[in-house]
């Protein structure tokens, strides 16, 4: 249960930090267009903080951490969300610098960042499927 709680709190802190970073970084660079950087806050808040708060509730009612798949889900989901948000942050920073005119991105770099972000989303999706299987195992198990 502690793992889920600390995960939620960590993602809450990261979401708040990313929101402040987005606001200050774009203001400092005089960029007010929409970039991927503005979406990092929402992703961390919903897919990190809120998701793990919900998982904490499921732990309370059905002990999801006792499922054999839990550790695999937990690691997979964290890796996927971490890779996705890191790539989104990189994409956003590069976009802000490009819009400011202080950076010219190559198409290869754009493709690389997009590919990494896509990989992160795939890994996170695997984690979500594992979570749904855990819920099925724990919530729909026959009464003893």
N, CA, C and O atoms as a DFTB+ gen file, in Angstrom:
576 C
 N C O
     1  1       0.821      -1.185       0.000
     2  2       0.000       0.000       0.000
     3  2       0.874       1.260       0.000
     4  3       0.527       2.265      -0.621
     5  1       1.990       1.194       0.692
     6  2       2.887       2.345       0.742
     7  2       3.423       2.706      -0.643
     8  3       3.568       3.882      -0.976
     9  1       3.715       1.676      -1.447
    10  2       4.218       1.914      -2.808
    11  2       3.239       2.759      -3.613
    12  3       3.635       3.690      -4.314
    13  1       1.968       2.426      -3.504
    14  2       0.942       3.153      -4.255
    15  2       0.809       4.584      -3.749
    16  3       0.688       5.519      -4.540
    17  1       0.831       4.752      -2.436
    18  2       0.731       6.084      -1.847
    19  2       1.918       6.957      -2.265
    20  3       1.738       8.092      -2.707
    21  1       3.125       6.419      -2.122
    22  2       4.311       7.201      -2.472
    23  2       4.389       7.478      -3.976
    24  3       4.907       8.516      -4.391
    25  1       3.883       6.564      -4.781
    26  2       3.816       6.813      -6.222
    27  2       2.888       7.990      -6.514
    28  3       3.231       8.877      -7.296
    29  1       1.719       7.994      -5.888
    30  2       0.762       9.084      -6.089
    31  2       1.361      10.420      -5.662
    32  3       1.259      11.410      -6.386
    33  1       1.980      10.446      -4.499
    34  2       2.570      11.692      -4.000
    35  2       3.715      12.158      -4.895
    36  3       3.849      13.354      -5.151
    37  1       4.533      11.237      -5.368
    38  2       5.649      11.590      -6.252
    39  2       5.136      12.195      -7.555
    40  3       5.654      13.210      -8.021
    41  1       4.107      11.560      -8.147
    42  2       3.561      12.095      -9.392
    43  2       2.858      13.431      -9.177
    44  3       2.869      14.284     -10.065
    45  1       2.250      13.620      -8.014
    46  2       1.653      14.919      -7.715
    47  2       2.733      16.002      -7.696
    48  3       2.566      17.071      -8.283
    49  1       3.834      15.712      -7.017
    50  2       4.933      16.681      -6.948
    51  2       5.511      16.953      -8.339
    52  3       5.769      18.104      -8.691
    53  1       5.714      15.899      -9.125
    54  2       6.233      16.075     -10.482
    55  2       5.269      16.877     -11.355
    56  3       5.696      17.698     -12.167
    57  1       3.977      16.639     -11.184
    58  2       2.972      17.382     -11.956
    59  2       3.021      18.865     -11.603
    60  3       2.979      19.721     -12.486
    61  1       3.111      19.162     -10.319
    62  2       3.177      20.564      -9.899
    63  2       4.456      21.231     -10.392
    64  3       4.429      22.365     -10.870
    65  1       5.566      20.526     -10.275
    66  2       6.843      21.072     -10.749
    67  2       6.800      21.293     -12.257
    68  3       7.270      22.322     -12.744
    69  1       6.247      20.346     -12.997
    70  2       6.200      20.496     -14.458
    71  2       5.300      21.653     -14.873
    72  3       5.570      22.324     -15.869
    73  1       4.231      21.890     -14.114
    74  2       3.360      23.031     -14.408
    75  2       4.078      24.360     -14.218
    76  3       3.958      25.265     -15.044
    77  1       4.820      24.470     -13.128
    78  2       5.588      25.694     -12.876
    79  2       6.687      25.846     -13.923
    80  3       6.909      26.941     -14.440
    81  1       7.376      24.741     -14.235
    82  2       8.427      24.795     -15.252
    83  2       7.868      25.261     -16.592
    84  3       8.459      26.123     -17.243
    85  1       6.743      24.705     -17.005
    86  2       6.112      25.103     -18.265
    87  2       5.827      26.601     -18.274
    88  3       6.194      27.304     -19.216
    89  1       5.176      27.081     -17.229
    90  2       4.803      28.494     -17.175
    91  2       6.037      29.395     -17.216
    92  3       6.079      30.361     -17.978
    93  1       7.022      29.083     -16.409
    94  2       8.196      29.952     -16.319
    95  2       9.100      29.843     -17.549
    96  3       9.625      30.853     -18.019
    97  1       9.285      28.641     -18.067
    98  2      10.163      28.443     -19.224
    99  2       9.602      29.134     -20.463
   100  3      10.340      29.785     -21.202
   101  1       8.300      28.992     -20.690
   102  2       7.709      29.640     -21.866
   103  2       7.689      31.155     -21.691
   104  3       7.921      31.891     -22.649
   105  1       7.414      31.624     -20.480
   106  2       7.413      33.071     -20.230
   107  2       8.816      33.643     -20.420
   108  3       8.981      34.695     -21.038
   109  1       9.816      32.957     -19.894
   110  2      11.208      33.399     -20.013
   111  2      11.640      33.498     -21.474
   112  3      12.414      34.381     -21.844
   113  1      11.130      32.581     -22.302
   114  2      11.496      32.559     -23.715
   115  2      10.530      33.333     -24.600
   116  3      10.725      33.401     -25.814
   117  1       9.492      33.916     -24.011
   118  2       8.538      34.714     -24.785
   119  2       7.731      33.900     -25.780
   120  3       7.354      34.407     -26.837
   121  1       7.464      32.648     -25.454
   122  2       6.696      31.774     -26.332
   123  2       5.349      31.506     -25.692
   124  3       5.275      31.055     -24.548
   125  1       4.283      31.782     -26.427
   126  2       2.933      31.607     -25.883
   127  2       2.091      30.661     -26.735
   128  3       0.891      30.520     -26.499
   129  1       2.704      30.014     -27.719
   130  2       2.012      29.028     -28.537
   131  2       1.886      27.716     -27.753
   132  3       2.593      27.495     -26.770
   133  1       0.987      26.868     -28.201
   134  2       0.805      25.564     -27.578
   135  2       1.960      24.645     -27.962
   136  3       2.304      24.521     -29.137
   137  1       2.550      24.004     -26.960
   138  2       3.606      23.020     -27.193
   139  2       3.316      21.790     -26.340
   140  3       2.433      21.809     -25.482
   141  1       4.061      20.736     -26.583
   142  2       3.914      19.508     -25.791
   143  2       4.259      19.751     -24.323
   144  3       3.813      19.010     -23.448
   145  1       5.039      20.771     -24.060
   146  2       5.447      21.064     -22.685
   147  2       4.243      21.368     -21.800
   148  3       4.249      21.040     -20.614
   149  1       3.228      21.984     -22.357
   150  2       2.038      22.312     -21.582
   151  2       1.196      21.100     -21.224
   152  3       0.348      21.176     -20.334
   153  1       1.418      19.994     -21.899
   154  2       0.621      18.789     -21.660
   155  2       1.268      17.845     -20.648
   156  3       0.630      16.896     -20.191
   157  1       2.498      18.091     -20.304
   158  2       3.201      17.214     -19.360
   159  2       2.519      17.264     -17.994
   160  3       2.330      16.227     -17.359
   161  1       2.155      18.444     -17.547
   162  2       1.494      18.625     -16.254
   163  2       0.229      17.764     -16.172
   164  3       0.031      17.044     -15.193
   165  1      -0.613      17.836     -17.181
   166  2      -1.857      17.076     -17.191
   167  2      -1.630      15.574     -17.227
   168  3      -2.340      14.813     -16.569
   169  1      -0.631      15.152     -18.003
   170  2      -0.321      13.722     -18.072
   171  2       0.159      13.195     -16.712
   172  3      -0.289      12.142     -16.258
   173  1       1.060      13.923     -16.078
   174  2       1.559      13.484     -14.777
   175  2       0.461      13.511     -13.718
   176  3       0.396      12.630     -12.860
   177  1      -0.391      14.511     -13.780
   178  2      -1.451      14.622     -12.788
   179  2      -2.482      13.505     -12.937
   180  3      -2.867      12.874     -11.953
   181  1      -2.927      13.265     -14.168
   182  2      -3.986      12.264     -14.362
   183  2      -3.440      10.832     -14.406
   184  3      -3.948       9.957     -13.705
   185  1      -2.415      10.589     -15.220
   186  2      -1.886       9.234     -15.369
   187  2      -0.965       8.827     -14.225
   188  3      -0.675       7.642     -14.055
   189  1      -0.509       9.782     -13.452
   190  2       0.334       9.488     -12.298
   191  2      -0.440       9.613     -11.005
   192  3      -0.813       8.608     -10.400
   193  1      -0.684      10.844     -10.575
   194  2      -1.322      11.101      -9.285
   195  2      -2.709      10.472      -9.171
   196  3      -2.947       9.674      -8.264
   197  1      -3.618      10.814     -10.066
   198  2      -4.992      10.309      -9.963
   199  2      -5.065       8.795     -10.168
   200  3      -5.826       8.106      -9.489
   201  1      -4.269       8.285     -11.107
   202  2      -4.269       6.841     -11.343
   203  2      -3.845       6.088     -10.085
   204  3      -4.491       5.113      -9.701
   205  1      -2.770       6.530      -9.443
   206  2      -2.296       5.810      -8.261
   207  2      -3.187       6.040      -7.044
   208  3      -3.222       5.201      -6.144
   209  1      -3.901       7.151      -6.999
   210  2      -4.913       7.310      -5.949
   211  2      -6.027       6.284      -6.139
   212  3      -6.487       5.680      -5.170
   213  1      -6.461       6.085      -7.380
   214  2      -7.481       5.076      -7.670
   215  2      -6.956       3.683      -7.334
   216  3      -7.673       2.866      -6.755
   217  1      -5.709       3.417      -7.698
   218  2      -5.109       2.112      -7.389
   219  2      -5.063       1.891      -5.875
   220  3      -5.241       0.771      -5.397
   221  1      -4.826       2.958      -5.138
   222  2      -4.800       2.866      -3.680
   223  2      -6.169       2.454      -3.135
   224  3      -6.255       1.678      -2.184
   225  1      -7.224       2.971      -3.735
   226  2      -8.576       2.569      -3.327
   227  2      -8.828       1.096      -3.652
   228  3      -9.407       0.367      -2.846
   229  1      -8.392       0.662      -4.835
   230  2      -8.539      -0.748      -5.186
   231  2      -7.726      -1.635      -4.242
   232  3      -8.146      -2.746      -3.918
   233  1      -6.586      -1.158      -3.809
   234  2      -5.780      -1.911      -2.850
   235  2      -6.548      -2.074      -1.536
   236  3      -6.529      -3.137      -0.916
   237  1      -7.207      -1.020      -1.138
   238  2      -7.954      -1.056       0.126
   239  2      -9.106      -2.068       0.081
   240  3      -9.382      -2.740       1.075
   241  1      -9.774      -2.175      -1.072
   242  2     -10.930      -3.072      -1.132
   243  2     -10.605      -4.479      -1.635
   244  3     -11.352      -5.416      -1.354
   245  1      -9.511      -4.642      -2.371
   246  2      -9.260      -5.980      -2.925
   247  2      -7.803      -6.429      -2.891
   248  3      -7.471      -7.463      -3.472
   249  1      -6.942      -5.695      -2.237
   250  2      -5.533      -6.076      -2.080
   251  2      -4.854      -6.439      -3.398
   252  3      -4.343      -7.548      -3.560
   253  1      -4.855      -5.502      -4.328
   254  2      -4.279      -5.759      -5.654
   255  2      -2.779      -6.036      -5.599
   256  3      -2.240      -6.683      -6.497
   257  1      -2.097      -5.553      -4.557
   258  2      -0.650      -5.767      -4.468
   259  2      -0.301      -7.228      -4.202
   260  3       0.855      -7.621      -4.358
   261  1      -1.270      -8.029      -3.808
   262  2      -1.014      -9.452      -3.561
   263  2      -1.114     -10.292      -4.832
   264  3      -0.813     -11.485      -4.811
   265  1      -1.533      -9.682      -5.931
   266  2      -1.636     -10.410      -7.195
   267  2      -0.242     -10.689      -7.756
   268  3       0.678      -9.884      -7.608
   269  1      -0.110     -11.844      -8.400
   270  2       1.190     -12.236      -8.974
   271  2       1.687     -11.255     -10.040
   272  3       2.896     -11.116     -10.229
   273  1       0.780     -10.578     -10.732
   274  2       1.160      -9.653     -11.802
   275  2       1.497      -8.251     -11.302
   276  3       1.976      -7.419     -12.072
   277  1       1.253      -7.980     -10.020
   278  2       1.370      -6.605      -9.542
   279  2       2.761      -6.011      -9.752
   280  3       2.877      -4.900     -10.268
   281  1       3.797      -6.713      -9.370
   282  2       5.150      -6.150      -9.475
   283  2       5.512      -5.846     -10.930
   284  3       6.122      -4.817     -11.222
   285  1       5.134      -6.744     -11.834
   286  2       5.394      -6.526     -13.258
   287  2       4.624      -5.296     -13.755
   288  3       5.176      -4.470     -14.482
   289  1       3.356      -5.177     -13.363
   290  2       2.562      -3.990     -13.714
   291  2       3.232      -2.730     -13.178
   292  3       3.415      -1.760     -13.913
   293  1       3.593      -2.746     -11.912
   294  2       4.103      -1.564     -11.225
   295  2       5.354      -1.021     -11.916
   296  3       5.464       0.181     -12.160
   297  1       6.279      -1.901     -12.225
   298  2       7.525      -1.493     -12.888
   299  2       7.243      -1.040     -14.319
   300  3       7.739       0.000     -14.754
   301  1       6.453      -1.816     -15.043
   302  2       6.144      -1.491     -16.441
   303  2       5.457      -0.138     -16.563
   304  3       5.822       0.676     -17.411
   305  1       4.472       0.098     -15.720
   306  2       3.715       1.349     -15.794
   307  2       4.613       2.550     -15.481
   308  3       4.566       3.562     -16.180
   309  1       5.417       2.436     -14.443
   310  2       6.330       3.537     -14.097
   311  2       7.318       3.828     -15.231
   312  3       7.565       4.990     -15.555
   313  1       7.870       2.800     -15.820
   314  2       8.805       2.999     -16.934
   315  2       8.090       3.678     -18.091
   316  3       8.600       4.646     -18.656
   317  1       6.918       3.180     -18.447
   318  2       6.169       3.757     -19.562
   319  2       5.801       5.209     -19.341
   320  3       5.975       6.039     -20.233
   321  1       5.293       5.523     -18.156
   322  2       4.918       6.903     -17.866
   323  2       6.151       7.804     -17.797
   324  3       6.120       8.945     -18.258
   325  1       7.221       7.290     -17.226
   326  2       8.453       8.074     -17.140
   327  2       9.045       8.390     -18.501
   328  3       9.430       9.528     -18.768
   329  1       9.116       7.380     -19.362
   330  2       9.654       7.582     -20.712
   331  2       8.759       8.538     -21.502
   332  3       9.253       9.437     -22.182
   333  1       7.455       8.343     -21.409
   334  2       6.513       9.195     -22.148
   335  2       6.623      10.655     -21.733
   336  3       6.710      11.541     -22.584
   337  1       6.620      10.906     -20.436
   338  2       6.655      12.296     -19.982
   339  2       8.033      12.926     -20.186
   340  3       8.132      14.130     -20.421
   341  1       9.095      12.125     -20.097
   342  2      10.428      12.663     -20.385
   343  2      10.528      13.068     -21.856
   344  3      11.078      14.122     -22.176
   345  1       9.998      12.234     -22.743
   346  2      10.022      12.563     -24.169
   347  2       9.131      13.767     -24.471
   348  3       9.479      14.610     -25.298
   349  1       7.975      13.846     -23.796
   350  2       7.106      15.014     -23.984
   351  2       7.799      16.290     -23.502
   352  3       7.686      17.344     -24.128
   353  1       8.510      16.179     -22.393
   354  2       9.240      17.335     -21.870
   355  2      10.332      17.759     -22.857
   356  3      10.488      18.944     -23.150
   357  1      11.079      16.785     -23.362
   358  2      12.119      17.091     -24.348
   359  2      11.513      17.730     -25.591
   360  3      12.015      18.740     -26.085
   361  1      10.435      17.140     -26.093
   362  2       9.752      17.691     -27.270
   363  2       9.299      19.131     -26.998
   364  3       9.467      20.011     -27.843
   365  1       8.724      19.361     -25.810
   366  2       8.248      20.698     -25.469
   367  2       9.368      21.718     -25.362
   368  3       9.247      22.833     -25.869
   369  1      10.453      21.343     -24.707
   370  2      11.597      22.255     -24.577
   371  2      12.168      22.579     -25.948
   372  3      12.452      23.738     -26.252
   373  1      12.336      21.550     -26.778
   374  2      12.858      21.768     -28.128
   375  2      11.911      22.661     -28.941
   376  3      12.369      23.517     -29.698
   377  1      10.612      22.469     -28.791
   378  2       9.634      23.292     -29.508
   379  2       9.695      24.747     -29.077
   380  3       9.639      25.652     -29.909
   381  1       9.809      24.967     -27.772
   382  2       9.904      26.340     -27.266
   383  2      11.153      27.015     -27.808
   384  3      11.099      28.156     -28.268
   385  1      12.281      26.310     -27.756
   386  2      13.528      26.891     -28.258
   387  2      13.475      27.130     -29.764
   388  3      14.047      28.098     -30.266
   389  1      12.780      26.236     -30.487
   390  2      12.636      26.405     -31.927
   391  2      11.728      27.600     -32.247
   392  3      12.028      28.391     -33.141
   393  1      10.626      27.723     -31.516
   394  2       9.706      28.848     -31.726
   395  2      10.383      30.175     -31.385
   396  3      10.114      31.196     -32.017
   397  1      11.255      30.152     -30.389
   398  2      11.999      31.353     -30.015
   399  2      12.994      31.722     -31.106
   400  3      13.388      32.883     -31.225
   401  1      13.402      30.737     -31.902
   402  2      14.350      30.988     -32.975
   403  2      15.781      30.686     -32.603
   404  3      16.693      30.969     -33.381
   405  1      16.001      30.113     -31.420
   406  2      17.372      29.835     -30.990
   407  2      17.807      28.405     -31.308
   408  3      18.898      27.984     -30.923
   409  1      16.948      27.658     -32.013
   410  2      17.272      26.278     -32.316
   411  2      16.569      25.876     -33.609
   412  3      15.413      26.229     -33.845
   413  1      17.285      25.138     -34.430
   414  2      16.685      24.567     -35.637
   415  2      16.780      23.054     -35.506
   416  3      17.873      22.493     -35.442
   417  1      15.616      22.398     -35.468
   418  2      15.585      20.947     -35.274
   419  2      15.711      20.213     -36.594
   420  3      15.140      20.619     -37.607
   421  1      16.459      19.139     -36.568
   422  2      16.531      18.276     -37.744
   423  2      15.340      17.327     -37.721
   424  3      14.779      17.049     -36.661
   425  1      14.963      16.841     -38.872
   426  2      13.839      15.906     -38.930
   427  2      14.191      14.597     -38.226
   428  3      13.304      13.913     -37.715
   429  1      15.462      14.246     -38.195
   430  2      15.889      13.033     -37.502
   431  2      15.691      13.133     -35.999
   432  3      15.275      12.168     -35.357
   433  1      15.988      14.296     -35.440
   434  2      15.786      14.500     -34.009
   435  2      14.301      14.477     -33.677
   436  3      13.894      13.880     -32.680
   437  1      13.488      15.129     -34.512
   438  2      12.038      15.106     -34.320
   439  2      11.520      13.680     -34.332
   440  3      10.723      13.304     -33.473
   441  1      11.958      12.884     -35.288
   442  2      11.513      11.502     -35.399
   443  2      11.973      10.676     -34.191
   444  3      11.233       9.822     -33.704
   445  1      13.178      10.929     -33.716
   446  2      13.697      10.193     -32.562
   447  2      12.875      10.455     -31.315
   448  3      12.504       9.524     -30.600
   449  1      12.590      11.728     -31.055
   450  2      11.809      12.081     -29.869
   451  2      10.402      11.493     -29.973
   452  3       9.862      10.993     -28.987
   453  1       9.817      11.553     -31.156
   454  2       8.482      10.969     -31.359
   455  2       8.507       9.460     -31.154
   456  3       7.595       8.894     -30.551
   457  1       9.540       8.818     -31.651
   458  2       9.668       7.367     -31.487
   459  2       9.818       6.966     -30.034
   460  3       9.211       5.991     -29.590
   461  1      10.620       7.708     -29.294
   462  2      10.806       7.419     -27.868
   463  2       9.491       7.619     -27.115
   464  3       9.124       6.808     -26.265
   465  1       8.797       8.686     -27.430
   466  2       7.507       8.938     -26.786
   467  2       6.523       7.813     -27.108
   468  3       5.793       7.352     -26.229
   469  1       6.505       7.380     -28.348
   470  2       5.624       6.276     -28.740
   471  2       5.949       4.991     -28.000
   472  3       5.047       4.263     -27.586
   473  1       7.234       4.712     -27.832
   474  2       7.645       3.527     -27.077
   475  2       7.165       3.619     -25.630
   476  3       6.686       2.639     -25.060
   477  1       7.300       4.796     -25.053
   478  2       6.827       4.994     -23.680
   479  2       5.331       4.749     -23.560
   480  3       4.870       4.131     -22.601
   481  1       4.574       5.238     -24.539
   482  2       3.122       5.034     -24.518
   483  2       2.769       3.549     -24.684
   484  3       1.820       3.064     -24.068
   485  1       3.517       2.843     -25.499
   486  2       3.277       1.404     -25.669
   487  2       3.563       0.663     -24.360
   488  3       2.779      -0.186     -23.938
   489  1       4.671       0.986     -23.733
   490  2       5.026       0.338     -22.458
   491  2       3.970       0.649     -21.403
   492  3       3.564      -0.237     -20.651
   493  1       3.524       1.903     -21.345
   494  2       2.495       2.277     -20.385
   495  2       1.183       1.542     -20.679
   496  3       0.475       1.145     -19.754
   497  1       0.865       1.363     -21.936
   498  2      -0.350       0.623     -22.317
   499  2      -0.272      -0.831     -21.850
   500  3      -1.268      -1.398     -21.400
   501  1       0.899      -1.422     -21.958
   502  2       1.084      -2.790     -21.444
   503  2       0.820      -2.803     -19.937
   504  3       0.169      -3.710     -19.419
   505  1       1.332      -1.787     -19.242
   506  2       1.081      -1.672     -17.808
   507  2      -0.400      -1.541     -17.497
   508  3      -0.885      -2.132     -16.532
   509  1      -1.127      -0.774     -18.306
   510  2      -2.568      -0.619     -18.089
   511  2      -3.316      -1.932     -18.310
   512  3      -4.241      -2.258     -17.566
   513  1      -2.917      -2.673     -19.322
   514  2      -3.541      -3.980     -19.560
   515  2      -3.283      -4.905     -18.376
   516  3      -4.185      -5.617     -17.935
   517  1      -2.060      -4.897     -17.864
   518  2      -1.743      -5.699     -16.682
   519  2      -2.593      -5.281     -15.487
   520  3      -3.049      -6.129     -14.721
   521  1      -2.806      -3.972     -15.328
   522  2      -3.621      -3.473     -14.217
   523  2      -5.059      -3.977     -14.336
   524  3      -5.660      -4.388     -13.344
   525  1      -5.601      -3.945     -15.539
   526  2      -6.962      -4.440     -15.752
   527  2      -7.040      -5.943     -15.466
   528  3      -8.033      -6.416     -14.912
   529  1      -6.018      -6.683     -15.834
   530  2      -5.987      -8.118     -15.520
   531  2      -5.920      -8.353     -14.012
   532  3      -6.558      -9.268     -13.491
   533  1      -5.150      -7.529     -13.324
   534  2      -5.073      -7.624     -11.862
   535  2      -6.447      -7.364     -11.254
   536  3      -6.889      -8.092     -10.365
   537  1      -7.116      -6.321     -11.739
   538  2      -8.461      -6.025     -11.229
   539  2      -9.404      -7.193     -11.474
   540  3     -10.196      -7.557     -10.605
   541  1      -9.314      -7.777     -12.661
   542  2     -10.158      -8.945     -12.975
   543  2      -9.867     -10.087     -12.006
   544  3     -10.787     -10.711     -11.479
   545  1      -8.594     -10.355     -11.777
   546  2      -8.204     -11.432     -10.867
   547  2      -8.682     -11.186      -9.438
   548  3      -9.147     -12.107      -8.766
   549  1      -8.568      -9.953      -8.980
   550  2      -8.858      -9.652      -7.577
   551  2     -10.335      -9.345      -7.317
   552  3     -10.865      -9.729      -6.274
   553  1     -11.000      -8.668      -8.237
   554  2     -12.387      -8.266      -8.006
   555  2     -13.393      -9.326      -8.432
   556  3     -14.480      -9.415      -7.862
   557  1     -13.039     -10.125      -9.425
   558  2     -13.981     -11.107      -9.936
   559  2     -13.665     -12.536      -9.488
   560  3     -14.229     -13.501     -10.005
   561  1     -12.758     -12.653      -8.521
   562  2     -12.428     -13.999      -8.030
   563  2     -13.618     -14.555      -7.236
   564  3     -14.311     -13.811      -6.543
   565  1     -13.839     -15.831      -7.343
   566  2     -14.960     -16.413      -6.597
   567  2     -14.736     -16.316      -5.088
   568  3     -13.605     -16.413      -4.612
   569  1     -15.803     -16.128      -4.359
   570  2     -15.709     -16.020      -2.911
   571  2     -15.259     -17.360      -2.320
   572  3     -15.712     -18.422      -2.749
   573  1     -14.375     -17.298      -1.344
   574  2     -13.829     -18.529      -0.753
   575  2     -14.808     -19.145       0.235
   576  3     -14.516     -20.184       0.827
